[in-house]
Amino acid sequence: MIFRGEFVMIRGPSGGGKTTMLNLIGTIDSSTGGELHIMNNKIDKDSTDEFLSELRLKHIGFVF
């Protein structure tokens, strides 16, 4: 769980799934298994595009 105000660093070997994880958190990709919860909402194959767009707009940001 990541709390407001915390900074998180993701690191690991090449091919370890770092980019895939970021794409899942950013709702760019969808998972084929497991569970993803963002802002107390379960994200899965039934999540609508409108819901995911609103989630990205208000709660998700990336700095590269």
DSSP file (Angstrom, degrees, kcal/mol; ACC not computed):
  #  RESIDUE AA STRUCTURE BP1 BP2  ACC     N-H-->O    O-->H-N    N-H-->O    O-->H-N    TCO  KAPPA ALPHA  PHI   PSI    X-CA   Y-CA   Z-CA
    1    1 A M              0   0    0      0, 0.0     2,-0.5     0, 0.0     0, 0.0   0.000 360.0 360.0 360.0 135.4    0.0    0.0    0.0
    2    2 A I        -     0   0    0      4,-0.0     2,-0.2     6,-0.0     3,-0.1  -0.954 360.0-151.4-113.2 127.8    1.3    3.4   -0.9
    3    3 A F    >   -     0   0    0     -2,-0.5     3,-2.2     1,-0.1     0, 0.0  -0.638  31.4 -81.5-100.9 156.5    0.1    6.4    1.2
    4    4 A R  T 3  S+     0   0    0      1,-0.3    -1,-0.1    -2,-0.2     3,-0.1  -0.240 116.2  21.7 -52.4 133.7   -0.4   10.0    0.2
    5    5 A G  T 3  S+     0   0    0      1,-0.3    -1,-0.3    -3,-0.1     2,-0.2   0.299  94.5 123.1  89.2  -9.4    2.9   11.9    0.5
    6    6 A E    <   -     0   0    0     -3,-2.2     2,-0.4     2,-0.0    -1,-0.3  -0.560  52.4-142.9 -84.1 150.5    5.1    8.8    0.2
    7    7 A F        -     0   0    0     -2,-0.2     2,-0.4    -3,-0.1    -4,-0.1  -0.928  16.6-165.7-110.4 138.5    7.7    8.5   -2.5
    8    8 A V        -     0   0    0     -2,-0.4     2,-0.4    -6,-0.0    -6,-0.0  -0.979   7.9-159.0-128.7 136.8    8.3    5.1   -4.1
    9    9 A M        -     0   0    0     -2,-0.4     2,-0.5     2,-0.0    -2,-0.0  -0.950   7.0-156.1-113.9 135.4   11.2    3.9   -6.3
   10   10 A I        +     0   0    0     -2,-0.4     2,-0.3     2,-0.0    -2,-0.0  -0.947  25.1 158.7-111.6 124.0   10.7    0.8   -8.5
   11   11 A R        +     0   0    0     -2,-0.5    -2,-0.0     5,-0.0     0, 0.0  -0.975   4.6 121.3-143.1 157.4   13.9   -1.0   -9.4
   12   12 A G        -     0   0    0     -2,-0.3     3,-0.1     5,-0.0     5,-0.1  -0.949  57.1 -49.6 167.9 177.7   14.9   -4.4  -10.7
   13   13 A P    >   -     0   0    0      0, 0.0     3,-1.9     0, 0.0     5,-0.3  -0.223  68.5 -82.1 -70.7 159.6   16.6   -6.3  -13.4
   14   14 A S  T 3  S+     0   0    0      1,-0.3     0, 0.0     2,-0.1     0, 0.0  -0.389 120.6  21.0 -57.9 132.8   15.8   -5.9  -17.1
   15   15 A G  T 3  S+     0   0    0     -3,-0.1    -1,-0.3    -2,-0.1     0, 0.0   0.563  87.1 123.1  83.2   8.5   12.8   -7.9  -18.0
   16   16 A G  S <  S-     0   0    0     -3,-1.9    -2,-0.1    -4,-0.1    -5,-0.0   0.536  86.0-100.9 -83.3  -6.5   11.6   -8.0  -14.4
   17   17 A G  S  > S+     0   0    0     -4,-0.1     4,-2.4    -5,-0.1     5,-0.2   0.601  78.3 132.9 102.0  12.9    8.2   -6.4  -15.0
   18   18 A K  H  > S+     0   0    0     -5,-0.3     4,-2.2     2,-0.2     5,-0.2   0.947  78.9  41.9 -62.9 -49.3    8.7   -2.8  -13.9
   19   19 A T  H  > S+     0   0    0      1,-0.2     4,-2.5     2,-0.2    -1,-0.2   0.892 113.5  53.3 -66.4 -39.7    7.2   -1.2  -17.0
   20   20 A T  H  > S+     0   0    0      2,-0.2     4,-2.0     1,-0.2    -1,-0.2   0.917 108.6  50.3 -60.4 -43.1    4.3   -3.8  -17.0
   21   21 A M  H  X S+     0   0    0     -4,-2.4     4,-2.6     2,-0.2    -2,-0.2   0.922 110.9  48.4 -61.8 -44.3    3.6   -2.9  -13.4
   22   22 A L  H  X S+     0   0    0     -4,-2.2     4,-2.6     1,-0.2     6,-0.2   0.892 110.1  52.3 -63.4 -39.0    3.5    0.8  -14.2
   23   23 A N  H  <>S+     0   0    0     -4,-2.5     5,-2.3     2,-0.2     6,-1.6   0.864 110.9  47.9 -65.2 -35.2    1.2    0.2  -17.2
   24   24 A L  H ><5S+     0   0    0     -4,-2.0     3,-1.3     3,-0.2    -2,-0.2   0.930 113.1  46.8 -68.8 -46.0   -1.2   -1.7  -14.9
   25   25 A I  H 3<5S+     0   0    0     -4,-2.6    -2,-0.2     1,-0.3    -1,-0.2   0.884 112.7  50.4 -62.8 -38.3   -1.2    1.0  -12.2
   26   26 A G  T 3<5S-     0   0    0     -4,-2.6    -1,-0.3    -5,-0.2    -2,-0.2   0.412 111.6-124.2 -79.5   3.2   -1.7    3.6  -14.9
   27   27 A T  T < 5S+     0   0    0     -3,-1.3    -3,-0.2     2,-0.1    -2,-0.1   0.729  78.8 122.3  57.0  27.0   -4.6    1.6  -16.3
   28   28 A I  S   <S+     0   0    0     -5,-2.3     2,-0.3    -6,-0.2    -4,-0.2   0.845  77.4  28.5 -79.5 -38.1   -2.9    1.6  -19.7
   29   29 A D  S    S-     0   0    0     -6,-1.6     2,-0.4    -9,-0.2    -2,-0.1  -0.775  79.7-133.5-115.0 162.4   -2.9   -2.3  -19.7
   30   30 A S        -     0   0    0     -2,-0.3     2,-0.1    -3,-0.1    -6,-0.1  -0.912  23.9-116.1-117.4 150.1   -5.2   -4.7  -18.1
   31   31 A S        -     0   0    0     -2,-0.4    14,-0.1    12,-0.1     3,-0.1  -0.378   5.3-151.4 -83.2 159.6   -4.2   -7.8  -16.1
   32   32 A T  S    S+     0   0    0      1,-0.2     2,-0.3    -2,-0.1    -1,-0.1   0.408  81.4   3.6-104.9  -2.5   -4.8  -11.4  -16.9
   33   33 A G  S    S+     0   0    0      0, 0.0    -1,-0.2     0, 0.0     2,-0.0  -0.978  99.0  40.3-169.4 168.0   -4.8  -12.5  -13.3
   34   34 A G  S    S-     0   0    0     -2,-0.3     2,-0.4    -3,-0.1    -3,-0.1  -0.252  79.8 -76.0  78.5-170.6   -4.5  -11.2   -9.7
   35   35 A E        -     0   0    0      9,-0.0     2,-0.4     2,-0.0     9,-0.1  -0.976  30.1-165.8-132.5 144.4   -6.2   -8.1   -8.4
   36   36 A L  E     -A   43   0A   0      7,-0.6     7,-3.4    -2,-0.4     2,-0.5  -0.997   7.8-172.8-128.7 126.1   -5.4   -4.4   -8.6
   37   37 A H  E     +A   42   0A   0     -2,-0.4     2,-0.4     5,-0.2     5,-0.2  -0.982   4.2 178.7-121.5 127.2   -7.0   -1.9   -6.3
   38   38 A I  E >  S-A   41   0A   0      3,-2.6     3,-1.4    -2,-0.5    -2,-0.0  -0.996  74.7 -10.2-128.6 126.4   -6.6    1.9   -6.8
   39   39 A M  T 3  S-     0   0    0     -2,-0.4    -1,-0.1     1,-0.3     3,-0.1   0.895 130.1 -55.5  52.9  44.2   -8.3    4.4   -4.5
   40   40 A N  T 3  S+     0   0    0      1,-0.2     2,-0.4    -3,-0.1    -1,-0.3   0.698 114.8 119.7  62.3  22.3  -10.4    1.5   -3.0
   41   41 A N  E <   -A   38   0A   0     -3,-1.4    -3,-2.6     2,-0.0     2,-0.4  -0.970  64.1-129.8-117.6 131.5  -11.7    0.5   -6.4
   42   42 A K  E     -A   37   0A   0     -2,-0.4     2,-0.6    -5,-0.2    -5,-0.2  -0.666  20.6-152.1 -78.6 128.0  -11.0   -2.9   -7.9
   43   43 A I  E     +A   36   0A   0     -7,-3.4    -7,-0.6    -2,-0.4     2,-0.2  -0.901  35.3 134.2-103.5 121.7   -9.6   -2.5  -11.5
   44   44 A D  S >  S-     0   0    0     -2,-0.6     3,-1.8    -9,-0.1   -12,-0.0  -0.819  70.7 -69.4-150.4-169.7  -10.4   -5.5  -13.7
   45   45 A K  T 3  S+     0   0    0      1,-0.3    -2,-0.0    -2,-0.2   -15,-0.0   0.686 125.9  58.6 -65.6 -17.7  -11.7   -6.4  -17.2
   46   46 A D  T 3  S+     0   0    0      2,-0.1    -1,-0.3     0, 0.0     2,-0.2   0.497  76.6 114.5 -89.9  -4.4  -15.2   -5.1  -16.3
   47   47 A S    <   -     0   0    0     -3,-1.8     2,-0.1     1,-0.1    -4,-0.1  -0.497  68.4-124.8 -68.4 130.8  -13.9   -1.5  -15.5
   48   48 A T     >  -     0   0    0     -2,-0.2     4,-2.4     1,-0.1     5,-0.2  -0.369  10.9-120.7 -77.5 155.7  -15.4    0.9  -18.1
   49   49 A D  H  > S+     0   0    0      1,-0.2     4,-2.5     2,-0.2     5,-0.2   0.874 114.8  54.7 -60.3 -37.6  -13.3    3.2  -20.2
   50   50 A E  H  > S+     0   0    0      2,-0.2     4,-2.1     1,-0.2    -1,-0.2   0.916 108.9  47.0 -63.5 -43.3  -15.1    6.2  -18.6
   51   51 A F  H  > S+     0   0    0      2,-0.2     4,-2.3     1,-0.2    -2,-0.2   0.932 113.9  47.3 -63.2 -46.5  -14.3    5.1  -15.1
   52   52 A L  H  X S+     0   0    0     -4,-2.4     4,-2.5     1,-0.2    -2,-0.2   0.878 110.7  52.3 -64.9 -38.3  -10.6    4.5  -15.9
   53   53 A S  H  X S+     0   0    0     -4,-2.5     4,-2.4     2,-0.2    -1,-0.2   0.919 110.9  47.2 -62.8 -44.0  -10.4    7.9  -17.7
   54   54 A E  H  X S+     0   0    0     -4,-2.1     4,-2.2     2,-0.2     5,-0.2   0.894 111.0  52.1 -64.5 -40.5  -11.8    9.6  -14.6
   55   55 A L  H  X>S+     0   0    0     -4,-2.3     4,-2.5     1,-0.2     5,-0.6   0.928 111.9  45.7 -61.3 -46.5   -9.4    7.7  -12.4
   56   56 A R  H  X5S+     0   0    0     -4,-2.5     4,-0.9     1,-0.2    -2,-0.2   0.908 112.5  51.7 -63.2 -41.7   -6.4    8.7  -14.4
   57   57 A L  H  <5S+     0   0    0     -4,-2.4    -1,-0.2    -5,-0.2    -2,-0.2   0.890 123.3  25.9 -62.4 -41.4   -7.5   12.3  -14.6
   58   58 A K  H  <5S+     0   0    0     -4,-2.2    -2,-0.2    -5,-0.1    -1,-0.2   0.698 133.6  19.6-100.6 -21.1   -8.0   12.8  -10.9
   59   59 A H  H  <5S+     0   0    0     -4,-2.5     2,-0.4    -5,-0.2    -3,-0.2   0.554 100.8  72.3-132.9  -8.4   -5.7   10.3   -9.1
   60   60 A I     << +     0   0    0     -4,-0.9     2,-0.3    -5,-0.6    -1,-0.1  -0.942  45.8 160.5-122.3 133.2   -2.9    9.0  -11.2
   61   61 A G        -     0   0    0     -2,-0.4     2,-0.4    -3,-0.1    -4,-0.0  -0.997  16.8-159.7-147.5 149.2    0.3   10.8  -12.3
   62   62 A F        -     0   0    0     -2,-0.3     2,-0.4   -36,-0.0    -2,-0.0  -0.961   4.2-162.2-128.3 145.6    3.7    9.8  -13.5
   63   63 A V              0   0    0     -2,-0.4    -2,-0.0     1,-0.1     0, 0.0  -0.993 360.0 360.0-125.3 122.2    7.0   11.7  -13.7
   64   64 A F              0   0    0     -2,-0.4    -1,-0.1     0, 0.0     0, 0.0   0.383 360.0 360.0-109.4 360.0    9.7   10.3  -16.0
